[in-house]
C-alpha cells in the first residue's frame, strides 16, 4: 500500500491536482475524437494520426503527474482516484470521482466502488 492520507491531506493533494485533472479530461476527450477520426469516422479539426500520437503522449504525461502526486488512478473514463487512508481503525480508500465537487466518499478496498459511502462529517 502506498502512503496513507488523512482526509485533509488527500483533499490538499486533490486541490493541487485540479489543473492536471482538468487537462487530463480535455486530452481524454480529444483522444476519443481523434481516435474515431483515424479509424474512419468523421474528420475532426483536431487533426489526424500525428495529433493522436501527441495526445496519447500528453495523456501519459498527465497520468504520470497524477500518480507521482500520490493517489491511485482507478479509472480514466470517468476519472476515478483513490487515496489510501484509515477510518475508525480500518484501512479504507478515500474516493474521488470525476464530477465530485469534493473528496467526500470512501470505501473498503475489498468492496471497491460498489461499497462507496459518504465520509462522516468528522473526517
N, C-alpha and C positions, 0 to 999 in steps of 0.2 A: 504494500500500500504506500502511496506517496505521502506527502505532508498532510498533516491533519489541521483543519481550519476551524476556527470559531465562525459563527455566522457573520460577525462583524468583519473578520479578516477576509472571508470569502466575498462579502459584499464589496469590500475595498478593491479586491482583485478584479471583480466583475466591472466595477466602475472604471478602473484604469483600462480595461479591455474594450469598453464600449466602442471607441473608434475603430479598433481592429475588427470587432464583430460586425459593425456596420459595413466595413469594406468587404468582409468575407461574404456577407449576404448579397451584396451587389455583384461581386465577382461570380458567385454561385449562379445567379440569375443570368449573367452574361454567358457563362459556360453552357447553361441549358439552351439558350437561344443559338449560340454558335454551334453547339453540337448538333442541334436539329438541322441547321442550315447545311452543315458539312455532310450530313447523311442524306441529303436530297430534299430536305424540307424547304420552306420558303426562304429566300435570300434575306439576309439581315444587314442593316447598315453598320453593324459592329465589325464586319469583315468576314474572313474565311479561316482556313486552316492555320495560317501563321498567328492570327489573333487568338484562335482556340488554344494553341500551344502556349502562348504568352499568358492567357487567362489561367490555364492549368498550373503553370509555374507560379503565378501570383497566388492562387488558392493554396498551393503547397506552402508558400512563404507565410501566408496569414495563419494557416493551421499550425505551423511550427511556432509562430509567435504566441498563439493561444496556449499550446501545450507547454512552452517554456515558462509561461506565467503561472502554471500550476494545475489548472483544472483538467479533468479527464474529459475528452471530447467523445461523447457517446453517439452523436449523430450530426450530420450537416444539413439535412433537409427534412424536417426543420432542425435548426441548430440546437443541440442539447448538451449542456455542460453539467458535470458532477464534481463536487468538492468533497473529498473525504472529511468526515467530522465525527464527533461523538455527541450523542444526545441522551441524557439520563443514563450515562454509563455504557451505552450501547453504540457500536460503530454504525454510522449511517452515511448516506451521501446527500449533501445539500444539492438541490437540483434546480437548474435554471433552464427554461425552455424558451426559445425564440418567441418573442411576443410578451413574455412576462415582464412586468414593469420593474420588479424587484426579485431578489432571491428570497422566496417565501415558501419553498417546498422542500421536503426531504423524503427519502425512502430508505429502507434497509437494502443493503447490497444484494441479498438473496431474493428480494422481491422485485427489484427493478422498477421501471417506470409505472407499472400497474399498481405498485404499492405506495405511490406518491400520496403524501399527506401534507396539510399546511403546517408550517413551523409554528410551534407555540409562541405566544407573544413574548415570553421571556427569552427567546433565542435571539 
